[in-house]
């Protein structure tokens, strides 16, 4: 979550970061802050697979995108976007079989749980022919019992925990991601190997 890659300077900084962290195969970005007026983004050695900007009628900011390293491009397919939320779905073809990747930016909206119910419904649809699920993004939920670095308990935090428990999704991030809080999550039902 770079909180914006809308300017050329921020894009250059992000491109340098990708090179510094040894070019991961797949890069999911939340809070891109891009608009329809933003020209197409290019990063050294990467192809954009999907981009979902903040929809009309909502405040600025937000937005998500997925980039794939050029030599891995044939392994990732964008299969859909949420019709309401800032959430996109992809299939990654791996040695273990097809893996579902969800990228989600959930704005901080205390008490809002409808997006979590829609997540569950979309997950049910897209996960049918996959061997595992990986959901990443800025979820903006607090649940001190589940997410150690939270500022308390929220209805959306409890709803997300319940959804993850029902589907065998574990949360893998162990340190705060925004100040003192853990808001950017990595959820998966992989048996092992997630770091």
Protein Blocks (a to p, Z undefined) as FASTA:
>chain_A
ZZpafbfklmmmmmmmmmmnopafbdcdehklpafklccdddehiacfbdcdddehiaee
ejidddddfklmmmpccfbdcfkbccdddddddfkbpcddddddddddehiaklmmmmmm
mmmmmmmmccbdcdedjekpacfklmmpagbdcfklmmmmmmmmmnopacfbfbdfehjb
cfbccddfbfbhpZZ
